[in-house]
Amino acid sequence: MDELFDFTGKVVLVTGGSRGLGRAMAHAFAERGADLVIASRKLPACETVAREIEELGRRALPYACHVGHWQELEGLVAATYEHFGRIDVLINNAGLSPLYPSLHEVSEELFDKVVALNLKGPFRLSALVAHRMSAGDGGSIINISSTASLNPSPTSEPYGAAKAGLNAITRSFAFAYGPKVRVNCIVAGPFLTDISKAWDMPAFEKRAATSMALKRGGQPDEIVGAALYLASPAASFTTGTTIRVDGGTL
């Protein structure tokens, strides 16, 4: 294995790790020697992915946690350190973008839920983990953002605003916890995960043909290259930045 992408002995914590992009990234790190913490709201789903990781010969800790609930995050970090003794890579992948009929009908409850999961939770979890990383051997934090944070996002304005905040704290945390902790962000375009099953696919494909250079949605395993790079020694001089993995979305 190329030593730049050898994660043997490393511990990677992935929120939203039970499906979609999180599951794809968890598998990619495990295949390269890492042990995993799979965090998501539903423990059975976490346990399923943990078993898949163990079948690859690695250790895995499934942990039920709602990232949007501030008070649950200390337990997640404490359980990880108790089980593995370290966190080398944190991937803030959990996210939520619920539908709503119109902007003036967005409820305070919906708005708060979106901001909590996409911004407040990653802020708190990153602070807890980066504090420990700084006192130890350092590490890498990767935030999963969205093109909705950069472009007009009809029907997902609260989500786009929260992800724009995530982009902002990426750079702030890089300065706050550098040089031992690197903090970067992947700005993801539309990926064909479980969530896309609810999309109007003919309408999406028509849009993609004119607004995306690759004219299609991404497959989950197409995000792993960027995640592996940002977590690895290959990115030793890369911090406080965003990388677009979006199929050339306008």
C-alpha positions in Angstrom: 0.0 0.0 0.0 1.2 3.5 -0.8 2.4 4.9 2.5 0.6 8.2 1.8 -2.7 6.5 1.9 -2.0 3.8 4.5 -4.2 4.4 7.5 -3.1 1.4 9.5 -3.5 2.1 13.2 -5.6 5.2 12.6 -9.1 5.8 14.0 -11.7 7.5 11.9 -15.0 8.8 13.2 -17.7 9.3 10.6 -21.0 10.9 11.5 -23.9 9.9 9.3 -21.8 6.8 8.7 -24.5 4.2 8.3 -25.5 5.0 4.7 -24.7 7.0 1.6 -21.5 9.0 1.5 -20.7 8.2 5.1 -20.8 4.5 4.5 -18.7 4.8 1.3 -16.0 6.8 3.1 -16.0 4.4 6.1 -15.4 1.4 3.8 -12.7 3.3 2.0 -10.7 4.0 5.2 -11.2 0.5 6.5 -9.9 -1.0 3.3 -6.8 1.1 3.9 -6.2 -0.1 7.4 -8.2 2.3 9.6 -10.5 1.4 12.5 -13.9 3.1 12.4 -16.5 4.7 14.6 -19.8 4.7 12.9 -22.2 7.3 14.4 -25.8 7.8 13.3 -29.2 8.2 14.9 -30.2 4.6 14.6 -28.0 2.0 16.4 -29.1 -1.0 14.2 -28.0 0.8 11.1 -24.6 1.6 12.7 -24.2 -2.0 13.8 -24.8 -3.2 10.2 -22.0 -1.0 8.8 -19.8 -1.9 11.8 -20.1 -5.6 10.9 -19.2 -4.8 7.3 -16.0 -3.0 8.6 -15.2 -6.0 10.8 -15.5 -8.3 7.8 -12.7 -6.2 6.2 -10.5 -7.2 9.2 -10.8 -3.9 11.0 -12.3 -2.8 14.4 -15.5 -0.8 14.4 -17.5 0.9 17.1 -21.2 1.6 16.3 -22.6 4.5 18.3 -26.1 6.0 18.3 -26.0 9.7 18.4 -28.0 12.7 17.1 -25.4 15.1 16.0 -27.9 18.0 16.2 -28.2 17.4 20.0 -25.3 19.3 21.6 -25.4 17.3 24.9 -25.0 13.9 23.1 -21.6 14.8 21.5 -19.5 14.6 24.6 -20.7 11.0 25.1 -19.7 10.1 21.5 -16.2 11.5 21.9 -15.7 9.9 25.4 -16.9 6.5 24.1 -14.5 6.7 21.2 -11.5 7.5 23.4 -12.5 4.8 25.9 -12.7 2.2 23.1 -9.8 3.2 20.8 -7.8 5.8 22.8 -7.6 8.3 20.0 -9.3 10.0 17.0 -7.1 10.7 14.0 -9.7 11.7 11.5 -13.2 13.2 12.1 -15.6 13.4 9.2 -18.6 15.6 9.8 -20.9 14.0 7.3 -24.3 13.9 8.9 -26.8 16.3 7.2 -30.5 17.0 6.6 -32.3 19.0 4.0 -36.1 18.6 4.5 -38.6 19.8 1.9 -41.0 22.6 2.6 -43.8 24.1 0.5 -42.5 27.7 0.4 -40.1 30.0 2.3 -42.8 31.8 4.3 -44.0 28.4 5.5 -40.7 27.4 6.9 -41.3 26.8 10.6 -39.0 27.7 13.4 -38.8 24.0 14.3 -37.7 23.0 10.8 -35.2 25.9 10.6 -33.7 25.0 14.0 -33.5 21.3 13.1 -31.6 22.0 9.9 -29.1 24.4 11.5 -28.6 22.1 14.5 -27.6 19.1 12.4 -25.7 20.8 9.6 -23.9 23.5 11.6 -24.3 23.5 15.4 -23.4 19.8 15.8 -20.3 19.9 13.6 -19.2 23.0 15.4 -19.4 21.4 18.8 -18.1 18.0 17.7 -15.1 19.6 15.9 -14.3 21.7 19.0 -14.4 18.6 21.3 -12.3 16.5 19.0 -9.8 19.2 17.9 -9.1 20.0 21.5 -8.1 16.4 22.2 -6.2 16.1 18.9 -4.2 19.3 19.7 -3.2 17.8 23.1 -2.1 14.5 21.4 -0.7 13.6 18.0 -2.8 16.0 15.9 -5.2 14.9 13.2 -7.5 15.9 10.4 -11.1 17.1 10.3 -13.2 16.9 7.1 -16.5 18.7 6.8 -18.9 17.6 4.2 -20.7 20.7 2.8 -22.8 21.2 -0.3 -23.0 23.3 -3.5 -26.1 24.7 -2.0 -23.7 26.7 0.2 -22.3 28.5 -2.8 -25.2 28.7 -5.3 -28.8 29.8 -5.1 -30.6 26.8 -3.7 -34.4 27.0 -4.3 -36.3 24.7 -1.9 -33.2 24.3 0.4 -32.4 27.8 1.6 -32.0 26.9 5.3 -29.7 24.0 4.4 -27.6 26.2 2.1 -27.3 28.8 4.8 -26.2 26.2 7.4 -23.7 24.6 5.0 -22.3 28.1 4.2 -21.7 28.4 8.0 -19.9 25.1 7.9 -17.6 26.4 5.1 -16.9 29.4 7.3 -16.0 27.5 10.5 -13.7 25.2 8.4 -11.3 28.1 7.9 -11.7 29.4 11.4 -11.1 26.1 13.0 -8.0 25.5 10.8 -6.5 28.7 12.3 -7.7 28.0 15.8 -6.3 24.4 16.0 -3.4 24.6 13.6 -0.7 23.5 13.1 -1.4 20.1 14.7 -5.0 19.8 13.4 -5.8 20.3 9.7 -9.4 21.3 8.9 -10.8 21.1 5.4 -14.2 20.9 3.6 -15.6 18.9 0.7 -18.3 20.8 -1.1 -20.4 18.0 -2.5 -22.7 18.2 -5.5 -25.7 16.0 -6.1 -24.9 12.3 -5.2 -27.2 9.4 -6.0 -27.6 8.1 -2.5 -30.6 6.8 -0.6 -31.9 10.4 -0.5 -32.0 10.6 -4.2 -34.7 7.9 -4.3 -37.2 10.7 -3.5 -36.1 12.9 -6.3 -37.9 13.5 -9.6 -35.2 11.8 -11.6 -36.3 12.8 -15.1 -36.3 16.4 -13.9 -32.9 16.0 -12.3 -31.4 14.4 -15.4 -32.7 17.2 -17.5 -31.2 19.8 -15.2 -27.9 17.9 -15.0 -27.6 17.9 -18.8 -27.4 21.7 -18.8 -26.0 22.6 -15.4 -23.3 20.0 -14.8 -20.1 19.4 -16.8 -20.4 15.6 -16.3 -24.1 15.7 -16.9 -25.0 13.3 -14.1 -25.2 12.7 -10.4 -22.3 11.2 -8.5 -22.0 7.7 -7.1 -21.1 7.5 -3.4 -17.7 6.0 -4.0 -16.8 9.0 -6.1 -16.3 11.1 -2.9 -13.8 8.9 -1.3 -10.7 10.1 -3.2 -11.1 13.6 -1.9 -11.7 12.3 1.7 -8.7 10.0 1.6 -6.5 12.8 0.3 -7.5 15.4 2.9 -7.0 12.9 5.7 -3.7 11.7 4.5 0.0 12.9 4.7 -0.5 13.8 1.0 -2.4 16.8 2.2 0.1 17.9 4.9 0.2 21.4 3.5 -3.6 21.6 2.9 -5.8 23.2 5.5 -8.6 25.7 5.8 -9.8 25.1 2.3 -12.7 23.7 0.4 -12.6 21.2 -2.5 -15.6 20.9 -4.8 -16.6 17.4 -5.7 -19.7 18.2 -7.7 -19.4 17.0 -11.3 -18.7 20.5 -12.5 -21.9 22.0 -11.2 -22.6 25.6 -12.3 
